[in-house]
């Protein structure tokens, strides 16, 4: 199972968190899940750049890792979800993840048409049982938005709910889609959320649900969460629950009330996008997916961004910060801190900004600015 320590470095009090804490606070690898080091202490990590801007933003990570002599050797698979022809390569990438136990990944395109393949993003999470998605949304002082007090973590159950993929046409024009909820998996994700709160000096866990309508499915999620919460009463962690539609309104009106949020799969997809919008967009929100044996790191807001593919205009910050989370997972805290700090320094400096942040800097220029910061540390 995951090591008890989610991030050994103590976090500051809620009112005093620094931007660099954004890259902390997720499970480190256990001895069983840690990749085997090669001679010289090098880890082999599976790299799946993904579709859209994936190649460009993972290239930024590779440049930074090369500059810092990060002890990482990439096993790269250029899987693409643009057609079903990539299924063989997808399976090879999955086997690589099983061998290496840790991966860095861009977002794979998922077709909408009924004839298209299933989501390979979801398939990876389900087949590897990387059940917990962690997305970190935090206001950055150098990039002001409407709210300046956003600092919450979204914990999303990754393997069931509406994403179970169980649907069929029972009669022409009638489709049934099954939402699967199990007590065991709700207990697991609820405990993950409370443990995350404890290890990261968080004060409250909010369960997001729709149990007023889905009384059995979301009722199971809510009631199981409440039972788990009782086990943590002596820790001082507060807990509450909120209906998902009210949550959406509260997020855009008073986001400061949220600290750690735990929810089923579909709600997590929606809330992650709201959270990203609150702090400046998908380009600066990192994330990871973890289980008991494997960990896969990817931007927290899952967009392919085909519209700017190949233009050298993408913001690589989310991918770079996700990669720094990966380094922390491997126990390379000092290197992770350096890269995260340099990234935040560039953002907070306000001089080098990509188009999504209101600037004109290219992906290459943003990456080079981080490397320059690293050189001056």
C-alpha positions as CSV (number, residue, x, y, z in Angstrom):
1,X,0.0,0.0,0.0
2,X,1.0,3.6,-0.3
3,X,3.5,4.8,2.2
4,X,2.0,6.6,5.2
5,X,3.8,9.8,4.4
6,X,2.1,11.7,1.6
7,X,4.7,14.5,1.7
8,X,7.2,14.5,4.6
9,X,7.9,18.2,4.5
10,X,5.5,20.0,6.8
11,X,3.1,22.4,5.1
12,X,2.6,25.8,6.5
13,X,-0.7,26.9,8.1
14,X,-3.7,27.3,5.8
15,X,-3.4,31.1,5.7
16,X,0.3,31.0,5.0
17,X,0.8,28.5,2.2
18,X,3.3,29.4,-0.3
19,X,3.1,28.7,-4.0
20,X,5.7,26.1,-3.9
21,X,3.5,23.9,-1.7
22,X,1.4,23.3,-4.8
23,X,3.9,20.7,-5.9
24,X,3.7,18.8,-2.5
25,X,1.2,16.6,-0.8
26,X,0.6,13.4,-2.8
27,X,1.7,9.8,-2.0
28,X,5.3,8.8,-2.4
29,X,6.2,5.5,-3.9
30,X,6.4,2.5,-1.5
31,X,9.3,0.1,-1.8
32,X,7.0,-2.3,-3.7
33,X,5.8,0.4,-6.2
34,X,9.1,2.2,-6.6
35,X,10.7,1.6,-10.0
36,X,14.0,-0.4,-9.9
37,X,16.9,1.9,-10.2
38,X,19.5,1.3,-12.9
39,X,23.2,1.6,-12.4
40,X,23.9,5.1,-11.2
41,X,20.5,5.6,-9.5
42,X,18.5,6.3,-12.7
43,X,14.8,5.6,-12.8
44,X,13.1,4.4,-15.9
45,X,9.8,6.2,-16.4
46,X,7.1,5.6,-19.1
47,X,6.4,8.7,-21.1
48,X,3.2,9.1,-23.2
49,X,3.2,12.6,-24.7
50,X,-0.4,12.3,-25.8
51,X,-2.3,14.2,-28.5
52,X,-2.7,17.9,-29.3
53,X,0.0,19.9,-27.5
54,X,1.3,16.9,-25.6
55,X,4.5,16.5,-27.6
56,X,5.4,20.2,-27.1
57,X,4.8,20.4,-23.4
58,X,6.5,17.0,-22.6
59,X,9.5,18.3,-24.7
60,X,9.6,21.1,-22.2
61,X,9.9,18.6,-19.3
62,X,12.6,16.7,-21.1
63,X,14.6,19.9,-21.7
64,X,14.4,20.9,-18.0
65,X,15.2,17.4,-16.8
66,X,18.2,17.2,-19.1
67,X,19.4,20.6,-17.8
68,X,19.1,19.5,-14.2
69,X,20.6,16.1,-14.8
70,X,17.4,14.5,-13.4
71,X,18.0,10.8,-12.9
72,X,15.2,9.8,-15.3
73,X,15.4,7.6,-18.4
74,X,12.3,7.9,-20.6
75,X,10.6,4.9,-22.2
76,X,8.5,6.8,-24.7
77,X,5.4,5.7,-26.5
78,X,3.8,8.0,-29.0
79,X,0.3,6.7,-28.5
80,X,-2.5,8.6,-30.2
81,X,-6.2,8.4,-29.6
82,X,-6.9,10.0,-33.0
83,X,-7.7,6.6,-34.5
84,X,-8.2,3.0,-33.4
85,X,-5.1,2.0,-35.2
86,X,-3.0,2.9,-32.2
87,X,-4.4,0.2,-30.0
88,X,-1.4,-2.1,-30.3
89,X,0.9,0.8,-29.2
90,X,-1.5,1.6,-26.4
91,X,-1.2,-1.9,-25.1
92,X,2.6,-1.7,-25.3
93,X,2.5,1.5,-23.3
94,X,0.3,-0.1,-20.7
95,X,2.8,-3.0,-20.3
96,X,5.6,-0.4,-19.9
97,X,3.7,1.3,-17.1
98,X,3.2,-2.1,-15.4
99,X,7.0,-2.6,-15.6
100,X,8.1,0.9,-14.6
101,X,5.2,1.6,-12.2
102,X,5.5,5.3,-12.8
103,X,4.6,7.4,-15.9
104,X,4.2,10.9,-17.2
105,X,1.4,11.4,-19.7
106,X,-0.3,14.0,-21.8
107,X,-3.9,13.7,-22.7
108,X,-5.1,11.2,-25.3
109,X,-7.9,12.2,-27.6
110,X,-11.2,10.3,-27.2
111,X,-13.6,10.3,-30.1
112,X,-17.2,11.2,-29.5
113,X,-18.7,9.0,-32.3
114,X,-20.2,5.7,-31.3
115,X,-17.9,3.9,-33.7
116,X,-14.8,5.4,-32.0
117,X,-12.7,3.5,-29.4
118,X,-13.2,3.8,-25.7
119,X,-11.3,6.4,-23.7
120,X,-7.7,5.1,-23.4
121,X,-7.2,7.7,-20.6
122,X,-10.0,5.9,-18.6
123,X,-8.8,2.5,-19.6
124,X,-5.3,3.1,-18.1
125,X,-6.8,4.2,-14.8
126,X,-9.1,1.2,-14.6
127,X,-6.7,-1.4,-15.7
128,X,-3.9,-0.2,-13.4
129,X,-6.4,0.6,-10.6
130,X,-4.9,4.1,-10.2
131,X,-8.0,5.0,-8.3
132,X,-7.3,8.5,-6.9
133,X,-7.0,11.5,-9.1
134,X,-5.5,14.5,-7.3
135,X,-5.9,18.0,-8.9
136,X,-4.4,21.0,-7.1
137,X,-6.0,24.5,-7.7
138,X,-4.2,27.4,-6.1
139,X,-4.2,31.2,-6.8
140,X,-0.8,32.5,-7.8
141,X,0.2,35.9,-6.6
142,X,1.8,36.9,-10.0
143,X,-1.2,35.9,-12.0
144,X,-4.3,37.6,-10.4
145,X,-7.8,36.3,-11.2
146,X,-11.2,37.3,-9.9
147,X,-10.6,35.4,-6.6
148,X,-7.2,35.6,-4.9
149,X,-7.9,33.1,-2.1
150,X,-8.3,29.8,-4.0
151,X,-6.4,26.8,-2.5
152,X,-8.1,23.5,-2.7
153,X,-7.4,19.9,-3.7
154,X,-9.9,17.8,-5.8
155,X,-9.8,14.1,-5.0
156,X,-11.7,12.2,-7.6
157,X,-12.6,8.5,-7.7
158,X,-11.1,7.3,-11.0
159,X,-12.4,3.8,-11.6
160,X,-16.2,3.7,-11.5
161,X,-19.3,5.9,-11.5
162,X,-20.6,7.0,-14.8
163,X,-17.1,6.2,-16.3
164,X,-17.7,2.5,-15.9
165,X,-18.4,2.3,-19.6
166,X,-21.4,0.1,-19.2
167,X,-24.1,1.2,-21.6
168,X,-26.3,-0.4,-24.2
169,X,-29.3,0.2,-26.4
170,X,-32.1,-1.8,-24.9
171,X,-34.6,-0.8,-27.7
172,X,-34.1,1.4,-30.8
173,X,-34.0,4.9,-29.5
174,X,-33.6,3.8,-25.8
175,X,-30.2,3.8,-24.2
176,X,-29.4,2.6,-20.7
177,X,-26.1,3.8,-19.1
178,X,-25.1,2.2,-15.8
179,X,-23.5,4.1,-13.0
180,X,-21.6,1.7,-10.7
181,X,-20.8,2.5,-7.1
182,X,-19.3,0.1,-4.6
183,X,-18.8,0.6,-0.9
184,X,-15.3,-0.7,-1.0
185,X,-14.1,1.9,-3.5
186,X,-15.9,4.7,-1.8
187,X,-14.3,3.8,1.5
188,X,-10.9,3.7,-0.3
189,X,-11.2,7.1,-1.9
190,X,-12.7,8.7,1.3
191,X,-9.8,7.5,3.4
192,X,-7.4,8.7,0.8
193,X,-9.0,12.2,1.0
194,X,-8.8,12.3,4.8
195,X,-5.2,11.0,4.9
196,X,-4.3,13.6,2.3
197,X,-5.8,16.3,4.5
198,X,-3.9,15.1,7.5
199,X,-0.6,14.9,5.8
200,X,-0.9,18.3,4.2
201,X,-2.2,20.4,7.1
202,X,-5.6,20.7,5.5
203,X,-8.6,21.5,7.7
204,X,-11.7,20.2,6.0
205,X,-12.9,17.6,3.6
206,X,-16.1,18.2,1.6
207,X,-18.0,15.3,-0.1
208,X,-19.6,16.4,-3.4
209,X,-22.7,14.3,-4.4
210,X,-26.2,14.2,-5.8
211,X,-27.8,11.9,-3.3
212,X,-31.0,13.9,-3.2
213,X,-31.8,12.5,-6.7
214,X,-29.6,9.4,-7.0
215,X,-30.5,8.1,-3.6
216,X,-28.9,4.7,-4.0
217,X,-25.8,5.4,-6.0
218,X,-24.8,8.7,-4.6
219,X,-26.5,7.8,-1.4
220,X,-24.0,5.0,-1.0
221,X,-21.2,7.4,-1.7
222,X,-22.4,10.0,0.8
223,X,-23.3,7.6,3.6
224,X,-20.0,5.7,3.3
225,X,-18.1,9.0,3.3
226,X,-19.9,10.0,6.5
227,X,-19.0,6.7,8.2
228,X,-15.3,7.0,7.2
229,X,-15.4,10.7,8.5
230,X,-16.4,9.4,11.9
231,X,-13.2,7.5,12.1
232,X,-11.2,10.7,11.7
233,X,-13.1,12.8,14.3
234,X,-10.3,12.7,16.8
235,X,-7.9,14.2,14.2
236,X,-9.6,17.6,14.2
237,X,-10.4,17.3,10.5
238,X,-13.8,18.9,9.8
239,X,-16.1,17.5,7.2
240,X,-19.3,18.4,5.4
241,X,-21.1,17.5,2.2
242,X,-22.6,19.5,-0.6
243,X,-24.8,18.8,-3.6
244,X,-22.9,19.1,-6.8
245,X,-25.0,21.8,-8.5
246,X,-24.7,24.0,-5.4
247,X,-21.0,23.2,-5.3
248,X,-20.6,24.6,-8.8
249,X,-22.2,27.9,-7.7
250,X,-20.3,28.1,-4.5
251,X,-17.0,27.5,-6.3
252,X,-17.4,30.6,-8.5
253,X,-18.9,32.7,-5.7
254,X,-16.9,31.8,-2.6
255,X,-14.1,29.4,-3.5
256,X,-12.3,30.1,-0.2
257,X,-14.6,27.8,1.7
258,X,-13.2,24.7,0.1
259,X,-10.1,22.9,1.2
260,X,-10.1,19.2,0.2
261,X,-13.0,17.9,-2.0
262,X,-13.8,14.3,-2.6
263,X,-16.3,13.1,-5.3
264,X,-17.3,10.5,-7.8
265,X,-15.7,10.4,-11.3
266,X,-18.0,12.6,-13.4
267,X,-18.4,15.4,-10.8
268,X,-14.6,15.4,-10.6
269,X,-14.3,16.1,-14.3
270,X,-16.6,19.0,-14.1
271,X,-15.3,20.5,-10.8
272,X,-11.6,20.2,-12.0
273,X,-12.5,22.4,-15.0
274,X,-14.2,25.0,-12.8
275,X,-11.2,24.9,-10.4
276,X,-8.8,25.5,-13.3
277,X,-10.8,28.4,-14.6
278,X,-10.7,30.0,-11.1
279,X,-6.9,30.1,-11.0
280,X,-6.1,31.0,-14.6
281,X,-6.8,28.0,-16.8
282,X,-5.7,24.5,-17.6
283,X,-2.2,25.5,-18.4
284,X,-1.2,26.0,-14.7
285,X,-3.1,23.2,-12.9
286,X,-1.0,20.0,-12.2
287,X,-2.4,16.6,-11.3
288,X,-1.6,13.0,-10.7
289,X,-3.4,9.6,-10.6
290,X,-2.2,7.1,-7.9
291,X,-3.0,3.6,-6.7
292,X,-1.4,1.1,-4.5
293,X,1.1,0.0,-7.2
294,X,1.2,2.5,-10.0
295,X,1.3,6.3,-10.4
296,X,0.6,8.3,-13.5
297,X,1.2,12.0,-13.7
298,X,-0.6,14.3,-16.1
299,X,-2.1,17.9,-16.2
300,X,-5.0,18.2,-13.8
301,X,-7.4,19.6,-16.4
302,X,-7.6,17.1,-19.2
303,X,-7.6,19.0,-22.5
304,X,-5.9,18.0,-25.7
305,X,-5.9,21.6,-27.1
306,X,-5.8,20.5,-30.8
307,X,-6.5,24.1,-31.8
308,X,-3.0,25.3,-30.9
309,X,-1.2,22.0,-31.7
310,X,2.2,22.6,-33.3
311,X,2.1,26.4,-32.9
312,X,4.6,26.6,-30.0
313,X,2.0,28.6,-28.1
314,X,1.0,26.1,-25.4
315,X,1.6,26.7,-21.7
316,X,3.8,23.9,-20.4
317,X,3.5,24.9,-16.7
318,X,0.9,22.2,-15.8
319,X,2.9,19.5,-17.3
320,X,6.2,20.7,-15.7
321,X,4.5,20.9,-12.3
322,X,3.0,17.5,-12.8
323,X,6.5,16.2,-13.6
324,X,7.8,17.8,-10.4
325,X,5.1,15.9,-8.5
326,X,6.4,12.8,-10.1
327,X,9.9,13.6,-8.9
328,X,8.6,14.0,-5.4
329,X,6.8,10.7,-5.7
330,X,10.2,9.1,-6.5
331,X,11.7,10.7,-3.4
332,X,13.7,13.4,-5.4
333,X,12.3,16.2,-3.3
334,X,15.1,18.7,-3.7
335,X,15.0,18.5,-7.5
336,X,11.2,18.7,-7.4
337,X,11.3,21.8,-5.2
338,X,13.9,23.5,-7.5
339,X,11.9,22.9,-10.7
340,X,8.5,23.9,-9.1
341,X,10.1,27.0,-7.5
342,X,11.6,28.1,-10.8
343,X,8.3,27.6,-12.6
344,X,6.4,29.7,-10.0
345,X,9.1,32.3,-10.2
346,X,8.6,32.7,-13.9
347,X,4.8,32.9,-13.6
348,X,4.9,35.3,-10.7
349,X,7.5,37.5,-12.4
350,X,4.8,38.3,-15.0
351,X,7.3,39.0,-17.8
352,X,7.2,35.7,-19.6
353,X,3.6,34.6,-20.2
354,X,2.0,32.4,-22.8
355,X,-1.1,33.4,-24.8
356,X,-3.5,31.7,-22.3
357,X,-2.1,34.0,-19.6
358,X,-2.5,37.1,-21.7
359,X,1.1,37.2,-23.0
360,X,2.8,36.4,-26.2
361,X,5.7,34.1,-25.1
362,X,6.1,30.8,-26.9
363,X,6.4,27.5,-25.2
364,X,10.1,27.5,-25.9
365,X,10.6,30.9,-24.3
366,X,8.6,29.9,-21.2
367,X,10.7,26.8,-20.9
368,X,14.0,28.7,-21.4
369,X,13.0,31.2,-18.7
370,X,12.5,28.3,-16.2
371,X,15.9,26.9,-17.2
372,X,17.5,30.3,-16.7
373,X,15.9,30.5,-13.2
374,X,17.2,27.1,-12.4
375,X,20.7,28.3,-13.4
376,X,20.5,31.2,-11.0
377,X,19.3,29.1,-8.0
